[in-house]
Amino acid sequence: MMPVVLIGLVTLSACSKSGVGCGTSIDCTGITYSGIIKPLVATKCAISGCHTSYGTYSGLKNIADNGNLYSQVVSSENMPQGNINMSCEERAQIECWINAGAPNN
């Protein structure tokens, strides 16, 4: 009985890794910087008093490459702060873009 329980726990934890922490899994094929990521960042991150340098591709690419974007937005869900909400689907879109190498497309 014990091995079955452990296998079940391993399976459940593996399933939660298919998307972001809230369990959202999306089709990543249509996620582009210009069509999805740039408008999302413009309304959620690169606003007055926040991360205005993320309004450019190079500014956002830098934090995508060093892992901070994934860490703060996808993994820990610490960002955005304040009264700005980001849905699980939006976090999954950012994850898709990062996993694709954060292309300028």
Buried (B, 14 or more C-beta within 10 A) or exposed (E): EEEEEEEEEEEEEEEEEEBBEEEBBBEEEEBBBEEBBBEBBEEBBBBEEBBEEBBEBEBBBBBBEEEEBBEBBBBEBEBBEEEEEBEBEBBBBBBBBBEBEBEEE
